[in-house]
Amino acid sequence: MTMNTAAMPPPRFLCASPDAARRDWLQRALANAGAMETAPCDPAGLVARIGEVAPAIVFVDFGAGDASAAHASALAQTARDAFPSLPIVALGTLATPAPALAALRAGVRDFADMSGPPADVFAIAQRLLDERPPARSEAASRQGKVTVLLGARVGMGVSTLAANLAVSLHKRGAAAGRATALLDLGLPAADSALLLDTRSELHFVEAVRNLRRFDDTFVNTAFARHASGLALTTLPADLAEMRSISFASAMSMLNRLRAYFDQQIVDLGGFSNLDFVAQAVQAADETWLVCDPNVASAVSAIALLDALRTDDGTEAPKPGLVVNKFDAALNFGADQLAGRLNLPLIAVLPERAQALGRAVNQGRLLAECAERDPYVRALAPLVARLQGELREADAARDTKASRTALNVGHLLPNFLKRS
C-alpha cells in the first residue's frame, strides 16, 4: 500500500511522545507515508513546532497512565485550539480504556492502537491525508504581524501610544484591504476602550476560549470595532479570569489572529505577570519598550529587561526603545538612555499631555483630529515601519531627524552612567 505523492513533497508528521520506542514504532509504521519528526511535549513548544513545520498530522502519545493521559489531553487541546483544521491523532492502546477515553474527550480526530498491526496506523494516516481540503493551508495564511508594546512601568503612556498607533495603522492599510487589531492587555485594564470610546463585549479570555470557533464570520462579528474599523479586545473586568487560560492557549490566539489581521498591536504596559510577558515577546515579530525620560523610569526599564532574561541567562529578543513624553528642558537625552539600556532607539515622541487630554475629552484620538500635531507626526515613521514602507536606513535617518528637531543632545545624570 503506497500513497500518491507524485509532483508533491512527502507529507510531514509530528509525534509528541517522551517514549523513544513508541516514536520508533510510529516512524516505521509511517515510513512509506511521509517524514516523521519529534515534537516537544510541552504545549507552547508543540504549538511553535507546528507553526514551523506545518505538518499534515500530529500524533500525541496518551501513554498508559492517568497522569500521562492528562498531560497529553492538554497537548492535544492546545494544538487543536491553535490549528483547528489540523488532524490530531492519539497514540495508545485499547487494552487500557482510560487513555482512549481521555483522547476522546480531548477531541482528537482518531485513535491509533499501538497494540494492533502497523498497517492500521498507516490506513488512518492515508485516510486523513486524503481528506485534506485543497484550499490553502493554515500555515500559509498566517502572515500577519504581531507587535508587543511594553512599559518600563505604569504611566508610560503605552495605552495612548497603542490606541493612536493602531488607529493610524488601520486607516493607512484600509484602502489596501489590510486590517489591524488592538489587544489591550495592559494595566489599568481596558484603558484603550475608554480612549477609543468603544465597548469590548468579547474580552481576551473569552476570545481564547472560543479559538475553535474562529473563522471570518466570527472574527468580523464578535470583536468590537472602533469607528475606524479597528478591531479591539481587552482584559476581562475580573482579572482573576486570566488564571483560567494557559500561556500556550493565549499565544495560540495571537498566532491564529495572524490569519485575520495584517497587524496586531498588543498593549502589555503595566502587565505584572512577567512569565506571560516573556511568552508574548517570544511570539512577537517586534517588541517596543516605552520609557519616559527620567531616572526612575530608566531604572525600572533595566529591571524589566533583566527579568525578561531566560533562566539559562540568555536574553529575550532585544526590543526597540520608544522614548515617550520627551521634553528637551528636562536635560535627559534619548540617545544616552538608549545607550545605557543597550537598545536601538526607534522613536522619540514629544510631551503632548494637554493636546492628548483635550482629544480624549472630546471622545477622539489625537491621531484622528490633529494630524499635524507633533505627537502624531512622530508616529508616522512607526506606522511606516510596521507597514514595511520604511527601510532600515530610512528609519534610522528619520529617528535621528526627530531627535535633532526635539533638541535631544543632553547627557544623562551620572547615576545612569554607572554600569
Secondary structure as a PSIPRED ss2 file (coil, helix, strand):
# PSIPRED VFORMAT (PSIPRED V4.0)

   1 M C   1.000  0.000  0.000
   2 T C   1.000  0.000  0.000
   3 M C   1.000  0.000  0.000
   4 N C   1.000  0.000  0.000
   5 T C   1.000  0.000  0.000
   6 A C   1.000  0.000  0.000
   7 A C   1.000  0.000  0.000
   8 M C   1.000  0.000  0.000
   9 P C   1.000  0.000  0.000
  10 P C   1.000  0.000  0.000
  11 P C   1.000  0.000  0.000
  12 R E   0.000  0.000  1.000
  13 F E   0.000  0.000  1.000
  14 L E   0.000  0.000  1.000
  15 C E   0.000  0.000  1.000
  16 A E   0.000  0.000  1.000
  17 S C   1.000  0.000  0.000
  18 P C   1.000  0.000  0.000
  19 D C   1.000  0.000  0.000
  20 A H   0.000  1.000  0.000
  21 A H   0.000  1.000  0.000
  22 R H   0.000  1.000  0.000
  23 R H   0.000  1.000  0.000
  24 D H   0.000  1.000  0.000
  25 W H   0.000  1.000  0.000
  26 L H   0.000  1.000  0.000
  27 Q H   0.000  1.000  0.000
  28 R H   0.000  1.000  0.000
  29 A H   0.000  1.000  0.000
  30 L C   1.000  0.000  0.000
  31 A C   1.000  0.000  0.000
  32 N C   1.000  0.000  0.000
  33 A C   1.000  0.000  0.000
  34 G C   1.000  0.000  0.000
  35 A E   0.000  0.000  1.000
  36 M E   0.000  0.000  1.000
  37 E E   0.000  0.000  1.000
  38 T E   0.000  0.000  1.000
  39 A C   1.000  0.000  0.000
  40 P C   1.000  0.000  0.000
  41 C C   1.000  0.000  0.000
  42 D C   1.000  0.000  0.000
  43 P H   0.000  1.000  0.000
  44 A H   0.000  1.000  0.000
  45 G H   0.000  1.000  0.000
  46 L H   0.000  1.000  0.000
  47 V H   0.000  1.000  0.000
  48 A H   0.000  1.000  0.000
  49 R H   0.000  1.000  0.000
  50 I H   0.000  1.000  0.000
  51 G H   0.000  1.000  0.000
  52 E H   0.000  1.000  0.000
  53 V H   0.000  1.000  0.000
  54 A C   1.000  0.000  0.000
  55 P C   1.000  0.000  0.000
  56 A C   1.000  0.000  0.000
  57 I E   0.000  0.000  1.000
  58 V E   0.000  0.000  1.000
  59 F E   0.000  0.000  1.000
  60 V E   0.000  0.000  1.000
  61 D E   0.000  0.000  1.000
  62 F C   1.000  0.000  0.000
  63 G C   1.000  0.000  0.000
  64 A C   1.000  0.000  0.000
  65 G C   1.000  0.000  0.000
  66 D H   0.000  1.000  0.000
  67 A H   0.000  1.000  0.000
  68 S H   0.000  1.000  0.000
  69 A H   0.000  1.000  0.000
  70 A H   0.000  1.000  0.000
  71 H H   0.000  1.000  0.000
  72 A H   0.000  1.000  0.000
  73 S H   0.000  1.000  0.000
  74 A H   0.000  1.000  0.000
  75 L H   0.000  1.000  0.000
  76 A H   0.000  1.000  0.000
  77 Q H   0.000  1.000  0.000
  78 T H   0.000  1.000  0.000
  79 A H   0.000  1.000  0.000
  80 R H   0.000  1.000  0.000
  81 D H   0.000  1.000  0.000
  82 A H   0.000  1.000  0.000
  83 F C   1.000  0.000  0.000
  84 P C   1.000  0.000  0.000
  85 S C   1.000  0.000  0.000
  86 L C   1.000  0.000  0.000
  87 P C   1.000  0.000  0.000
  88 I E   0.000  0.000  1.000
  89 V E   0.000  0.000  1.000
  90 A E   0.000  0.000  1.000
  91 L E   0.000  0.000  1.000
  92 G E   0.000  0.000  1.000
  93 T C   1.000  0.000  0.000
  94 L C   1.000  0.000  0.000
  95 A C   1.000  0.000  0.000
  96 T C   1.000  0.000  0.000
  97 P H   0.000  1.000  0.000
  98 A H   0.000  1.000  0.000
  99 P H   0.000  1.000  0.000
 100 A H   0.000  1.000  0.000
 101 L H   0.000  1.000  0.000
 102 A H   0.000  1.000  0.000
 103 A H   0.000  1.000  0.000
 104 L H   0.000  1.000  0.000
 105 R H   0.000  1.000  0.000
 106 A H   0.000  1.000  0.000
 107 G C   1.000  0.000  0.000
 108 V C   1.000  0.000  0.000
 109 R C   1.000  0.000  0.000
 110 D E   0.000  0.000  1.000
 111 F E   0.000  0.000  1.000
 112 A E   0.000  0.000  1.000
 113 D E   0.000  0.000  1.000
 114 M C   1.000  0.000  0.000
 115 S C   1.000  0.000  0.000
 116 G C   1.000  0.000  0.000
 117 P C   1.000  0.000  0.000
 118 P H   0.000  1.000  0.000
 119 A H   0.000  1.000  0.000
 120 D H   0.000  1.000  0.000
 121 V H   0.000  1.000  0.000
 122 F H   0.000  1.000  0.000
 123 A H   0.000  1.000  0.000
 124 I H   0.000  1.000  0.000
 125 A H   0.000  1.000  0.000
 126 Q H   0.000  1.000  0.000
 127 R H   0.000  1.000  0.000
 128 L H   0.000  1.000  0.000
 129 L H   0.000  1.000  0.000
 130 D H   0.000  1.000  0.000
 131 E C   1.000  0.000  0.000
 132 R C   1.000  0.000  0.000
 133 P C   1.000  0.000  0.000
 134 P C   1.000  0.000  0.000
 135 A C   1.000  0.000  0.000
 136 R C   1.000  0.000  0.000
 137 S C   1.000  0.000  0.000
 138 E H   0.000  1.000  0.000
 139 A H   0.000  1.000  0.000
 140 A H   0.000  1.000  0.000
 141 S H   0.000  1.000  0.000
 142 R C   1.000  0.000  0.000
 143 Q C   1.000  0.000  0.000
 144 G C   1.000  0.000  0.000
 145 K E   0.000  0.000  1.000
 146 V E   0.000  0.000  1.000
 147 T E   0.000  0.000  1.000
 148 V E   0.000  0.000  1.000
 149 L E   0.000  0.000  1.000
 150 L E   0.000  0.000  1.000
 151 G E   0.000  0.000  1.000
 152 A C   1.000  0.000  0.000
 153 R C   1.000  0.000  0.000
 154 V C   1.000  0.000  0.000
 155 G C   1.000  0.000  0.000
 156 M C   1.000  0.000  0.000
 157 G C   1.000  0.000  0.000
 158 V H   0.000  1.000  0.000
 159 S H   0.000  1.000  0.000
 160 T H   0.000  1.000  0.000
 161 L H   0.000  1.000  0.000
 162 A H   0.000  1.000  0.000
 163 A H   0.000  1.000  0.000
 164 N H   0.000  1.000  0.000
 165 L H   0.000  1.000  0.000
 166 A H   0.000  1.000  0.000
 167 V H   0.000  1.000  0.000
 168 S H   0.000  1.000  0.000
 169 L H   0.000  1.000  0.000
 170 H H   0.000  1.000  0.000
 171 K H   0.000  1.000  0.000
 172 R H   0.000  1.000  0.000
 173 G H   0.000  1.000  0.000
 174 A H   0.000  1.000  0.000
 175 A C   1.000  0.000  0.000
 176 A C   1.000  0.000  0.000
 177 G C   1.000  0.000  0.000
 178 R C   1.000  0.000  0.000
 179 A C   1.000  0.000  0.000
 180 T E   0.000  0.000  1.000
 181 A E   0.000  0.000  1.000
 182 L E   0.000  0.000  1.000
 183 L E   0.000  0.000  1.000
 184 D E   0.000  0.000  1.000
 185 L C   1.000  0.000  0.000
 186 G C   1.000  0.000  0.000
 187 L C   1.000  0.000  0.000
 188 P C   1.000  0.000  0.000
 189 A C   1.000  0.000  0.000
 190 A C   1.000  0.000  0.000
 191 D H   0.000  1.000  0.000
 192 S H   0.000  1.000  0.000
 193 A H   0.000  1.000  0.000
 194 L H   0.000  1.000  0.000
 195 L H   0.000  1.000  0.000
 196 L H   0.000  1.000  0.000
 197 D C   1.000  0.000  0.000
 198 T C   1.000  0.000  0.000
 199 R C   1.000  0.000  0.000
 200 S C   1.000  0.000  0.000
 201 E C   1.000  0.000  0.000
 202 L C   1.000  0.000  0.000
 203 H C   1.000  0.000  0.000
 204 F H   0.000  1.000  0.000
 205 V H   0.000  1.000  0.000
 206 E H   0.000  1.000  0.000
 207 A H   0.000  1.000  0.000
 208 V H   0.000  1.000  0.000
 209 R H   0.000  1.000  0.000
 210 N C   1.000  0.000  0.000
 211 L H   0.000  1.000  0.000
 212 R H   0.000  1.000  0.000
 213 R H   0.000  1.000  0.000
 214 F C   1.000  0.000  0.000
 215 D C   1.000  0.000  0.000
 216 D H   0.000  1.000  0.000
 217 T H   0.000  1.000  0.000
 218 F H   0.000  1.000  0.000
 219 V H   0.000  1.000  0.000
 220 N H   0.000  1.000  0.000
 221 T H   0.000  1.000  0.000
 222 A H   0.000  1.000  0.000
 223 F C   1.000  0.000  0.000
 224 A E   0.000  0.000  1.000
 225 R E   0.000  0.000  1.000
 226 H C   1.000  0.000  0.000
 227 A C   1.000  0.000  0.000
 228 S C   1.000  0.000  0.000
 229 G C   1.000  0.000  0.000
 230 L C   1.000  0.000  0.000
 231 A E   0.000  0.000  1.000
 232 L E   0.000  0.000  1.000
 233 T E   0.000  0.000  1.000
 234 T E   0.000  0.000  1.000
 235 L C   1.000  0.000  0.000
 236 P C   1.000  0.000  0.000
 237 A C   1.000  0.000  0.000
 238 D C   1.000  0.000  0.000
 239 L H   0.000  1.000  0.000
 240 A H   0.000  1.000  0.000
 241 E H   0.000  1.000  0.000
 242 M H   0.000  1.000  0.000
 243 R H   0.000  1.000  0.000
 244 S H   0.000  1.000  0.000
 245 I C   1.000  0.000  0.000
 246 S C   1.000  0.000  0.000
 247 F H   0.000  1.000  0.000
 248 A H   0.000  1.000  0.000
 249 S H   0.000  1.000  0.000
 250 A H   0.000  1.000  0.000
 251 M H   0.000  1.000  0.000
 252 S H   0.000  1.000  0.000
 253 M H   0.000  1.000  0.000
 254 L H   0.000  1.000  0.000
 255 N H   0.000  1.000  0.000
 256 R H   0.000  1.000  0.000
 257 L H   0.000  1.000  0.000
 258 R C   1.000  0.000  0.000
 259 A C   1.000  0.000  0.000
 260 Y C   1.000  0.000  0.000
 261 F C   1.000  0.000  0.000
 262 D C   1.000  0.000  0.000
 263 Q E   0.000  0.000  1.000
 264 Q E   0.000  0.000  1.000
 265 I E   0.000  0.000  1.000
 266 V E   0.000  0.000  1.000
 267 D E   0.000  0.000  1.000
 268 L C   1.000  0.000  0.000
 269 G C   1.000  0.000  0.000
 270 G C   1.000  0.000  0.000
 271 F C   1.000  0.000  0.000
 272 S C   1.000  0.000  0.000
 273 N C   1.000  0.000  0.000
 274 L H   0.000  1.000  0.000
 275 D H   0.000  1.000  0.000
 276 F H   0.000  1.000  0.000
 277 V H   0.000  1.000  0.000
 278 A H   0.000  1.000  0.000
 279 Q H   0.000  1.000  0.000
 280 A H   0.000  1.000  0.000
 281 V H   0.000  1.000  0.000
 282 Q H   0.000  1.000  0.000
 283 A H   0.000  1.000  0.000
 284 A C   1.000  0.000  0.000
 285 D C   1.000  0.000  0.000
 286 E E   0.000  0.000  1.000
 287 T E   0.000  0.000  1.000
 288 W E   0.000  0.000  1.000
 289 L E   0.000  0.000  1.000
 290 V E   0.000  0.000  1.000
 291 C E   0.000  0.000  1.000
 292 D C   1.000  0.000  0.000
 293 P C   1.000  0.000  0.000
 294 N C   1.000  0.000  0.000
 295 V H   0.000  1.000  0.000
 296 A H   0.000  1.000  0.000
 297 S H   0.000  1.000  0.000
 298 A H   0.000  1.000  0.000
 299 V H   0.000  1.000  0.000
 300 S H   0.000  1.000  0.000
 301 A H   0.000  1.000  0.000
 302 I H   0.000  1.000  0.000
 303 A H   0.000  1.000  0.000
 304 L H   0.000  1.000  0.000
 305 L H   0.000  1.000  0.000
 306 D H   0.000  1.000  0.000
 307 A H   0.000  1.000  0.000
 308 L C   1.000  0.000  0.000
 309 R C   1.000  0.000  0.000
 310 T C   1.000  0.000  0.000
 311 D C   1.000  0.000  0.000
 312 D C   1.000  0.000  0.000
 313 G C   1.000  0.000  0.000
 314 T C   1.000  0.000  0.000
 315 E C   1.000  0.000  0.000
 316 A C   1.000  0.000  0.000
 317 P C   1.000  0.000  0.000
 318 K C   1.000  0.000  0.000
 319 P C   1.000  0.000  0.000
 320 G E   0.000  0.000  1.000
 321 L E   0.000  0.000  1.000
 322 V E   0.000  0.000  1.000
 323 V E   0.000  0.000  1.000
 324 N E   0.000  0.000  1.000
 325 K E   0.000  0.000  1.000
 326 F E   0.000  0.000  1.000
 327 D C   1.000  0.000  0.000
 328 A H   0.000  1.000  0.000
 329 A H   0.000  1.000  0.000
 330 L H   0.000  1.000  0.000
 331 N C   1.000  0.000  0.000
 332 F C   1.000  0.000  0.000
 333 G C   1.000  0.000  0.000
 334 A H   0.000  1.000  0.000
 335 D H   0.000  1.000  0.000
 336 Q H   0.000  1.000  0.000
 337 L H   0.000  1.000  0.000
 338 A H   0.000  1.000  0.000
 339 G H   0.000  1.000  0.000
 340 R H   0.000  1.000  0.000
 341 L H   0.000  1.000  0.000
 342 N C   1.000  0.000  0.000
 343 L C   1.000  0.000  0.000
 344 P C   1.000  0.000  0.000
 345 L E   0.000  0.000  1.000
 346 I E   0.000  0.000  1.000
 347 A E   0.000  0.000  1.000
 348 V E   0.000  0.000  1.000
 349 L E   0.000  0.000  1.000
 350 P E   0.000  0.000  1.000
 351 E C   1.000  0.000  0.000
 352 R C   1.000  0.000  0.000
 353 A H   0.000  1.000  0.000
 354 Q H   0.000  1.000  0.000
 355 A H   0.000  1.000  0.000
 356 L H   0.000  1.000  0.000
 357 G H   0.000  1.000  0.000
 358 R H   0.000  1.000  0.000
 359 A H   0.000  1.000  0.000
 360 V H   0.000  1.000  0.000
 361 N H   0.000  1.000  0.000
 362 Q C   1.000  0.000  0.000
 363 G C   1.000  0.000  0.000
 364 R C   1.000  0.000  0.000
 365 L C   1.000  0.000  0.000
 366 L H   0.000  1.000  0.000
 367 A H   0.000  1.000  0.000
 368 E H   0.000  1.000  0.000
 369 C H   0.000  1.000  0.000
 370 A C   1.000  0.000  0.000
 371 E C   1.000  0.000  0.000
 372 R C   1.000  0.000  0.000
 373 D C   1.000  0.000  0.000
 374 P H   0.000  1.000  0.000
 375 Y H   0.000  1.000  0.000
 376 V H   0.000  1.000  0.000
 377 R H   0.000  1.000  0.000
 378 A H   0.000  1.000  0.000
 379 L H   0.000  1.000  0.000
 380 A H   0.000  1.000  0.000
 381 P H   0.000  1.000  0.000
 382 L H   0.000  1.000  0.000
 383 V H   0.000  1.000  0.000
 384 A H   0.000  1.000  0.000
 385 R H   0.000  1.000  0.000
 386 L H   0.000  1.000  0.000
 387 Q C   1.000  0.000  0.000
 388 G C   1.000  0.000  0.000
 389 E C   1.000  0.000  0.000
 390 L C   1.000  0.000  0.000
 391 R C   1.000  0.000  0.000
 392 E H   0.000  1.000  0.000
 393 A H   0.000  1.000  0.000
 394 D H   0.000  1.000  0.000
 395 A H   0.000  1.000  0.000
 396 A H   0.000  1.000  0.000
 397 R H   0.000  1.000  0.000
 398 D H   0.000  1.000  0.000
 399 T H   0.000  1.000  0.000
 400 K H   0.000  1.000  0.000
 401 A H   0.000  1.000  0.000
 402 S H   0.000  1.000  0.000
 403 R H   0.000  1.000  0.000
 404 T H   0.000  1.000  0.000
 405 A H   0.000  1.000  0.000
 406 L C   1.000  0.000  0.000
 407 N C   1.000  0.000  0.000
 408 V C   1.000  0.000  0.000
 409 G C   1.000  0.000  0.000
 410 H C   1.000  0.000  0.000
 411 L C   1.000  0.000  0.000
 412 L C   1.000  0.000  0.000
 413 P C   1.000  0.000  0.000
 414 N H   0.000  1.000  0.000
 415 F H   0.000  1.000  0.000
 416 L H   0.000  1.000  0.000
 417 K H   0.000  1.000  0.000
 418 R C   1.000  0.000  0.000
 419 S C   1.000  0.000  0.000
